[in-house]
């Protein structure tokens, strides 16, 4: 079974080399820099090829005026369709009825399940989150809605405790500091990365979402962002040590820019970083230009087939 592990970091774009406003310009991230062939993740970096990865600046705006938003960006990542174009605007943070309809029509989780292959979201959610969703008091995000529409369970604290899922911050520290847990598993960043890679090998397609970067972009500081990037750097060091290139593709991407420009609290129109790791990375990267290109490339890799989605999706 081939594997794709997609690591989604909400709200990270490629910004200026300015340590006063951009955490990517100042954070100590040797692993991330190595993935970009010795470069920091900045607007000037451009496409980079390294031993284990291809780094591709990726269009999140897709011809639609305005600042990209979470619901449409995430839906595009998981459907291969230019969702902002289809609904006439960038929209978020959570999907409206039009976006939910598109997600329910088809998404990559549903495609994987239709091929009788296993798929999962790798993060678990606390009981209060499940309760508010089940009572209709909270909408799922686009990626959660995509998994739900495919009939996949959204993990709970049970899977966190059993080691079958991770918390959104990877380490589990946030559940103790923010949610009041006293005995949930705690990992170092490197241990969390090893765990994430281990979980990813259970599934043909797995998706891990981290939204703290977007929260920092809206109301955090450069120091907050640098600290989070340094945690992620450790996570990726652990994941890369555990994940062999022949295991499949590990992909990092985002839905829109935000944390890379802390002069303000709004999203940006910057390109976002996509990093492809593993055997087949060059072929995957060769046709990657916008967020709408991810699903066609993942389908080619995982199903070894071509579909109507192989046509350029950014203008449909």
C-alpha positions as CSV (number, residue, x, y, z in Angstrom):
1,X,0.0,0.0,0.0
2,X,1.3,3.4,-1.0
3,X,1.0,6.2,1.7
4,X,0.4,9.9,1.6
5,X,0.8,11.9,4.8
6,X,-0.4,15.4,4.3
7,X,0.7,17.9,7.1
8,X,-1.5,20.9,6.9
9,X,-0.3,24.1,8.6
10,X,-3.1,26.7,8.7
11,X,-2.1,30.3,7.7
12,X,1.5,30.2,6.6
13,X,2.7,32.0,3.5
14,X,6.0,33.1,2.0
15,X,6.8,36.6,3.1
16,X,9.6,39.1,3.4
17,X,13.0,38.5,4.9
18,X,12.1,40.7,7.8
19,X,12.9,39.5,11.4
20,X,10.7,42.3,12.8
21,X,7.5,41.0,11.1
22,X,8.1,37.4,9.9
23,X,8.8,34.5,12.2
24,X,10.2,32.5,9.3
25,X,13.0,35.1,9.0
26,X,14.2,34.6,12.6
27,X,13.2,31.1,13.8
28,X,15.9,28.5,14.4
29,X,14.7,25.8,12.0
30,X,17.6,23.8,10.5
31,X,15.3,21.0,9.4
32,X,12.9,23.2,7.6
33,X,15.8,25.1,6.0
34,X,17.3,21.8,4.8
35,X,14.0,20.9,3.2
36,X,14.2,24.1,1.2
37,X,17.7,23.3,0.0
38,X,19.4,25.5,2.5
39,X,17.0,28.5,2.3
40,X,14.5,29.9,4.7
41,X,10.9,29.7,3.8
42,X,10.5,33.2,2.3
43,X,9.0,34.9,-0.8
44,X,12.4,35.0,-2.5
45,X,13.1,31.3,-2.0
46,X,11.5,30.0,-5.2
47,X,11.3,26.4,-6.2
48,X,14.0,24.4,-4.5
49,X,15.2,20.8,-4.9
50,X,17.1,19.0,-2.1
51,X,18.0,15.4,-1.4
52,X,14.8,14.5,0.2
53,X,12.3,17.2,-0.8
54,X,11.0,19.6,-3.4
55,X,9.9,23.0,-2.1
56,X,7.2,24.7,-4.3
57,X,5.7,28.2,-3.7
58,X,2.0,27.5,-4.4
59,X,-0.8,29.8,-5.5
60,X,-3.5,30.1,-3.0
61,X,-5.4,33.0,-4.6
62,X,-6.1,31.1,-7.9
63,X,-7.3,34.1,-9.9
64,X,-9.9,35.2,-7.5
65,X,-9.5,38.8,-6.1
66,X,-9.1,39.2,-2.4
67,X,-7.3,37.5,0.4
68,X,-7.6,33.7,0.5
69,X,-9.6,32.2,3.4
70,X,-9.6,28.9,5.3
71,X,-12.8,27.3,4.2
72,X,-12.3,27.8,0.5
73,X,-8.6,27.0,0.7
74,X,-9.0,23.8,2.6
75,X,-11.8,22.7,0.3
76,X,-9.6,23.3,-2.7
77,X,-6.8,21.3,-1.2
78,X,-9.1,18.3,-0.6
79,X,-11.2,18.5,-3.8
80,X,-8.8,19.6,-6.5
81,X,-11.4,22.2,-7.6
82,X,-10.9,26.0,-7.5
83,X,-13.5,26.5,-4.9
84,X,-13.2,30.3,-4.6
85,X,-13.8,30.5,-8.3
86,X,-16.8,28.1,-8.1
87,X,-18.5,30.1,-5.3
88,X,-17.3,33.5,-6.5
89,X,-15.3,34.5,-3.5
90,X,-12.7,33.5,-0.9
91,X,-14.7,32.4,2.2
92,X,-14.0,31.3,5.8
93,X,-13.2,30.4,8.3
94,X,-15.7,27.5,8.2
95,X,-17.6,26.3,5.1
96,X,-20.9,27.7,4.2
97,X,-23.6,25.6,2.5
98,X,-22.1,26.0,-1.0
99,X,-18.7,24.8,0.1
100,X,-20.2,21.9,2.1
101,X,-22.1,20.9,-1.1
102,X,-18.9,20.8,-3.1
103,X,-17.1,18.8,-0.4
104,X,-20.0,16.3,-0.2
105,X,-20.0,15.9,-4.0
106,X,-16.4,14.6,-3.9
107,X,-13.2,15.0,-2.0
108,X,-10.0,13.0,-1.6
109,X,-11.1,11.2,1.6
110,X,-14.1,9.9,-0.4
111,X,-11.9,8.9,-3.3
112,X,-9.6,6.9,-1.0
113,X,-12.5,5.2,0.7
114,X,-14.1,4.4,-2.7
115,X,-10.8,2.6,-3.6
116,X,-11.2,0.5,-0.4
117,X,-8.2,2.1,1.1
118,X,-7.8,3.3,4.7
119,X,-7.8,7.1,5.5
120,X,-7.9,9.2,8.6
121,X,-7.5,12.6,10.3
122,X,-4.7,12.1,12.7
123,X,-5.6,14.6,15.4
124,X,-8.1,14.0,18.2
125,X,-10.7,16.4,19.6
126,X,-11.8,16.9,23.2
127,X,-15.4,15.9,24.3
128,X,-16.5,19.6,24.3
129,X,-15.7,20.0,20.6
130,X,-17.6,16.8,19.7
131,X,-20.6,17.9,21.8
132,X,-20.9,21.4,20.2
133,X,-20.6,19.9,16.7
134,X,-23.2,17.2,17.5
135,X,-25.6,19.7,18.9
136,X,-25.2,21.9,15.8
137,X,-23.6,24.7,17.7
138,X,-20.4,24.6,15.7
139,X,-19.6,23.9,12.1
140,X,-16.8,21.5,11.1
141,X,-13.9,23.0,9.2
142,X,-13.6,22.1,5.5
143,X,-11.1,19.3,6.2
144,X,-13.2,17.9,9.0
145,X,-16.3,18.1,6.9
146,X,-14.5,16.3,4.1
147,X,-13.5,13.4,6.4
148,X,-17.0,13.2,7.9
149,X,-18.6,13.1,4.5
150,X,-16.5,10.1,3.7
151,X,-17.8,8.3,6.7
152,X,-14.6,8.5,8.6
153,X,-14.6,9.0,12.4
154,X,-13.2,12.2,14.0
155,X,-11.0,10.9,16.8
156,X,-11.7,11.7,20.5
157,X,-9.6,11.8,23.6
158,X,-9.8,8.0,23.7
159,X,-7.4,7.9,20.7
160,X,-5.2,10.5,22.2
161,X,-4.7,8.4,25.3
162,X,-4.3,5.2,23.3
163,X,-1.6,6.7,21.1
164,X,-3.8,6.4,18.0
165,X,-4.0,10.1,17.4
166,X,-2.2,13.3,18.3
167,X,-3.3,16.7,19.7
168,X,-3.3,19.7,17.4
169,X,0.0,21.0,18.8
170,X,1.7,17.5,18.4
171,X,3.2,17.4,21.8
172,X,0.0,17.4,24.0
173,X,1.2,20.3,26.0
174,X,-1.8,22.5,24.9
175,X,-4.3,20.0,26.3
176,X,-2.7,20.4,29.7
177,X,-2.3,24.2,29.7
178,X,-5.5,25.1,27.8
179,X,-8.0,22.3,28.5
180,X,-7.0,21.3,32.0
181,X,-5.9,17.7,31.3
182,X,-3.4,16.3,33.8
183,X,-2.5,12.9,32.4
184,X,-2.8,13.0,28.6
185,X,0.4,11.8,26.7
186,X,3.2,14.3,26.4
187,X,5.8,14.0,23.6
188,X,8.8,16.0,22.8
189,X,8.6,17.5,19.3
190,X,10.9,14.8,17.9
191,X,8.9,12.0,19.6
192,X,5.7,13.6,18.2
193,X,7.2,13.6,14.7
194,X,8.1,9.9,15.0
195,X,4.6,9.2,16.2
196,X,3.0,11.1,13.4
197,X,5.1,9.2,10.8
198,X,4.2,5.9,12.5
199,X,0.5,6.8,12.4
200,X,0.8,7.9,8.8
201,X,2.0,4.5,7.7
202,X,-1.2,2.9,8.9
203,X,-3.2,4.6,6.2
204,X,-3.1,5.1,2.4
205,X,-4.0,8.8,3.1
206,X,-3.7,10.6,6.4
207,X,-4.1,14.3,7.1
208,X,-2.8,16.1,10.2
209,X,-4.0,19.7,10.7
210,X,-2.3,22.3,12.8
211,X,-4.2,25.6,13.2
212,X,-2.1,27.3,15.9
213,X,0.0,29.0,13.2
214,X,-3.1,30.8,12.0
215,X,-4.1,31.8,15.5
216,X,-0.6,33.3,16.0
217,X,-1.0,35.1,12.7
218,X,-4.2,36.8,13.9
219,X,-3.2,37.7,17.4
220,X,0.4,36.6,18.2
221,X,3.9,37.9,18.1
222,X,7.0,37.2,16.1
223,X,8.4,35.4,19.2
224,X,5.2,33.3,19.4
225,X,5.5,32.3,15.7
226,X,9.2,31.6,16.0
227,X,8.6,29.3,19.0
228,X,5.9,27.4,17.1
229,X,8.1,27.0,14.0
230,X,10.9,25.6,16.2
231,X,8.5,23.1,17.6
232,X,7.5,22.1,14.1
233,X,11.1,21.9,13.1
234,X,11.6,19.3,15.8
235,X,8.5,17.5,14.7
236,X,9.8,17.3,11.2
237,X,13.2,16.1,12.4
238,X,11.5,13.2,14.1
239,X,9.2,12.5,11.2
240,X,12.0,12.5,8.6
241,X,14.1,10.2,10.8
242,X,11.2,7.7,10.9
243,X,9.7,8.1,7.4
244,X,11.7,6.4,4.6
245,X,11.3,7.8,1.1
246,X,10.0,4.4,0.0
247,X,7.2,4.7,2.6
248,X,5.4,7.2,0.3
249,X,4.9,10.9,0.1
250,X,4.9,13.3,3.0
251,X,3.4,16.7,2.0
252,X,3.4,20.0,3.9
253,X,1.1,22.7,2.7
254,X,-1.2,25.6,3.8
255,X,-4.4,27.2,2.8
256,X,-3.4,30.9,2.8
257,X,-0.8,33.3,4.1
258,X,-1.0,34.9,7.6
259,X,1.7,34.3,10.1
260,X,4.5,35.4,7.8
261,X,3.4,39.0,8.0
262,X,2.7,40.2,11.6
263,X,2.5,43.9,10.7
264,X,-1.3,43.2,10.8
265,X,-3.7,40.6,11.9
266,X,-5.2,39.7,8.5
267,X,-4.6,37.1,5.9
268,X,-2.2,37.8,3.0
269,X,-2.2,37.2,-0.7
270,X,1.2,35.5,-0.6
271,X,2.0,32.2,-2.1
272,X,2.1,29.3,0.4
273,X,4.8,26.7,0.8
274,X,4.3,23.2,-0.4
275,X,7.0,20.6,0.4
276,X,7.0,17.2,-1.1
277,X,9.1,14.5,0.5
278,X,9.6,10.9,-0.7
279,X,9.9,8.8,-3.8
280,X,8.0,10.4,-6.7
281,X,8.5,13.9,-5.3
282,X,9.9,15.3,-8.6
283,X,7.0,14.0,-10.7
284,X,4.5,15.3,-8.1
285,X,6.1,18.7,-8.0
286,X,6.4,19.1,-11.7
287,X,2.6,19.8,-12.2
288,X,2.1,21.7,-8.9
289,X,1.2,25.3,-9.3
290,X,-1.9,26.1,-7.2
291,X,-3.7,24.4,-4.3
292,X,-6.1,22.9,-6.9
293,X,-3.3,20.7,-8.2
294,X,-2.8,18.7,-5.1
295,X,-5.7,16.2,-5.5
296,X,-4.9,15.4,-9.1
297,X,-1.3,14.7,-8.2
298,X,-2.3,12.7,-5.1
299,X,-4.7,10.6,-7.1
300,X,-2.1,9.8,-9.8
301,X,0.3,8.7,-7.1
302,X,-2.0,6.8,-4.9
303,X,-4.4,5.2,-7.5
304,X,-2.0,5.0,-10.4
305,X,-4.7,6.3,-12.7
306,X,-5.8,9.4,-14.6
307,X,-9.2,11.0,-14.2
308,X,-11.0,14.1,-15.4
309,X,-9.4,15.9,-12.5
310,X,-6.1,15.8,-14.4
311,X,-7.3,18.8,-16.4
312,X,-6.1,22.1,-14.9
313,X,-8.5,22.6,-12.0
314,X,-7.7,26.2,-11.3
315,X,-10.0,27.5,-14.0
316,X,-13.0,25.2,-13.6
